[in-house]
Amino acid sequence: MSPEKRQSNAAFSSDHKPEETGPKTLCAVCKLDWNIVCKKIGKDPPKVGLTRGVARCKDCGITAHSLPCVHLRTIHSLTESVGLMCFETAHTK
């Protein structure tokens, strides 16, 4: 098990649990990646997949995908994030 997966498992065991949110809530992890792409290309890229399946953490309030993302972003290909959902990525260092 990767160190990142261990960190996210520890977060889940200490009350970091996903709860439903409104339909227009953005995933903080994907939005961060979207912002980087926006600055890189100089215009707004499509917002596909930023809101579908997003949950809010009951403990800390972070909003992130609690299901695997439909639209993969650069952050999902990083070694530290491979195999993690955005909710898990948001709860790792």
HELIX and SHEET records of a PDB file:
HELIX    1   1 PRO A    3  SER A   13  1                                  11    
HELIX    2   2 ALA A   28  ILE A   41  1                                  14    
HELIX    3   3 THR A   74  SER A   77  1                                   4    
HELIX    4   4 CYS A   86  ALA A   90  1                                   5    
SHEET    1   A 3 PRO A  18  GLU A  20  0                                        
SHEET    2   A 3 VAL A  54  CYS A  57 -1                                        
SHEET    3   A 3 THR A  63  HIS A  65 -1                                        
END                                                                             
